[in-house]
Amino acid sequence: MNAYLTTTLLLCCSNIFMTFAWYGHLRYKAVPLLIVILVSWGIAFFEYCLQVPANRIGHEYMSIGQLKIMQEVIALTVFVPIATFYLREPPRLDYLWAGLCLCGAAYFIFRGGLAAS
């Protein structure tokens, strides 16, 4: 599997863990804050186990800016379904506008091609 695809898949998986670590607890507001923090740290551990290798692999072929914009596009792509279906927040048109802005950012950061460090 090529490095670009590996980086993308690892970042997608890490963002699933990240979104649940950061926002998943909002569905369980009765759970004490200390428990929520500890569980979130536990989930975040797995996020880092995927995110750190993704960035190391990706940085061989992409600049830091490209990795960051790629991560933000993936983060919004993962966040919207989780917010909608798991946290039951109604989808908003603002998600579309934010996504379009990120598409513009991706265009500008990648328009010269992949930039090896």
C-alpha positions, 0 to 999 in steps of 0.5 A: 500500500502506498504511503499516501493511502496509508497516511489517509487511512491511519488519519481517518481511523485516528479521527474516529477515536479523536472525535469520540474522545473529545465529544462522545462523552457529551451523550453521557452527561450524568457520568462524573467528570473525572471518569469522563476525563480518564475514559477520554484519555484512554480513547485518545491513546489509541488516537495517538497510536494511529495519528503519530505513525500517520504523520511520520509516514505522510511527512516523507511525501507531504509538507506539514501544511499538507498534513494539517489540511488533510487532517482537518478535511478528514476531521470534518468528514468524520465529525459530521456523521458522528455528531448527526447519528451518535450525538443526535445533533441535527445537521446544519448548513454551516457544516457544508460551508465549513467543508467548502472552505476546507476544500478551498484550503486543500486546493491551495495547499496541494495545488503544487503537488505533494511536497516532500520535506 
